[in-house]
Amino acid sequence: MLTSRKPHSRPVASAAEAPDIVSMDAPNPSAQPTFASKTPLHIGGVALVVRDLERMQAYYRELLGLAEIERTGDTVRLGAGGVVFLELQHRADSTPDDARTAGLYHTAFLMPTRGDLARWVLRIAQNRVPVTGVSDHLVSEAIYLDDPEGNGVEVYSDRAPETWRRNGDRIEITTDPLDIDDLVRAAGDDTYEAAPAGLRVGHVHLRVGDVAQAEAFYRDTLGLTVTRSRQGASFMSSGGYHHHTAANVWHSRGAGPRETNRAGLGWFSFEATDQATLDTTAARLKTAGASVAAIAGGIETVDPWGTRVRVTV
C-alpha cells in the first residue's frame, strides 16, 4: 500500500468522484475488428479490376473514408487502420462486367459497431449518395449500393453473435425491412469523418453458375461450413460466423468460366489465423486436385469459374 510522506492539502477524491481509469484505458470498439475477422479463415481483402482508376479510388475513399495506403504503377491499395483490404487494378481496356457471368455480386464492408454504421448512414444521406436497397437480416443491418462500374457494395454492421438464432451449423438470416430511424439514433453526437480503424471486408458474395458446384468447392474443398441455403444461393463461413462467402445463381445460372479480360473481381482472399490453418487448407486443396500456386504469404487457387481465391497468413 502506498502512503504519502506529507499530508494532503485538500481531500482525496472518493471512489465515486475519481476518474474511471478502467474505462479510459478500455479499447475503442470502433478501432477493433469484429468476430468476422477472428475466425480460423476470414476475408482478408478484395481486388477489383477497374477501367477508370481515379474515379473508382475516389468513389471508395469518399464513400467509406478509406485511406490510400499504397500506390504502385497502375494499382492503388486502400484500407483503414493501416490495413489494406481493397486493391484497385487499372486495366482501361478490360471488358465491362456482366451480371449474367460468374464474378462479384458484392463486396461487404463490415463496420465495427452499429454506431459507426449509423454515422455512415447519416453521412451518405447528407451527401445524397444513391443506394439500391436496405435490409434487416436479423444477424445484421445492411445498406446496398453499386459503385461507378457496377460492382455491388454492401455496408453493414453485425448484431451480437450471441443473439443469432442457431440450429446446429445453420443460422437464421432474414431479409426484412430496415428501421432506418432506429438505426440512426445509434449515431450519437459524433460524425463520420473517416473509416473507423476496425472497418474490414466481412464477406464476399459471388455470382456462380451452379450452387451445388460452389458448395463442392468452398465447403468440401476449402473447408467452409454451409450456414444457410435459400433458393438459388448458399451462405458459407468459418468458425461460426454467419457467412464469409455466399454464392448465387440469381442472374448467372449456367455461367461458364469467367473471361480473364473482364473488369470486376480480380481476386479475393481468405486470411488464416495461423500457419497451421493455412497448411491444412492447402492440403485440402491439393487432395481435391485443385490448382495451388505459391504467392507471397500464402497460396492462390481458382474456383470452378476461374475466380482467383487466395489464402494467406
Phi, psi and omega in degrees: 000129180275138177233155179268142177284338183239148177294148177289141178279347176214158184300145174284140180299142176287169180302323181291331184269340185291152177300145178279087184297323181299312182291329178294327182270351183295142180296147178285119182303328181290344180264359185251126170301153188263185181309324182303331184261013183240006180277165183308317170239134178212166184290130176266313181187176182224139174246131176247134170274124187236149181272330180232096187296314184294320179294318183288319179291326177295321180299309183290328177291319181284322182295311188250351184074030179291156177259143171280113184265329181204144174223122179225115180059240182263023182233132175241134179244125184244156178184198180212150180062026181080004183252126177278130174219004175222120179246130178248119182252119184280125174214088189299331184266011180290152179282134179305145181295158183224121184297344180277353181257167174293146180160215185267127170272307168199155168263130184251113180268123187260113175288141183291334179220162176295325177298320177298316178297318180298316179294324177294320178300317178297323179296312183288332176294316179298323181271003178054046177283126181290139176241157180256348179177163175220144182210148167258116183259014182072312176275345186201167172238133193220146174241138183241142180215174170236137177281175186299341179253014173089005176285132179290144180229134170240138173235125189211168169226147181271147164281164183302130183304330181292347178266352181291144181270112185249148172222090189067232178280345185279143179233134181284119177235122183250172170230091185243164176299143180264130177277089183298320182300318179293321180298310187292342176294341179280356184292331184068207183265353182278162176241162180269104182260328181203165180301131175297150185297338180270002178296135177215172168277118183275322177204164178233125182254126188251151165266129180228173180268339184203127184291317181298321179293323177295318178295322180299325179277304189285329178270299190288325182266309183283331175105013177282170179244135176286124181252342179200141173232137173218171185304116175081012182205153175223142182241130188225150183209174172241140170069022175088008174288161183292319166188137171262334179220140170231154180223129180226161178239024187301325177237353192237018182306131179083003181299143177266196181302144181290137177289135186289342182263014180281142165287166181111222187292121174270310174194165167222160186231147165260143174251128177271146182288338180203171182297324181298319179294319176299314182297320179296318180295317178298319180295320178298316180297316181294320179298325180280355180082013178284152177290139179224116179242141178283136172228172179301120176081005182172219184223164174226138176228183176227145177276180184299345180254011178082007176291127182282127182237123179255150172230121183232171179227000000 
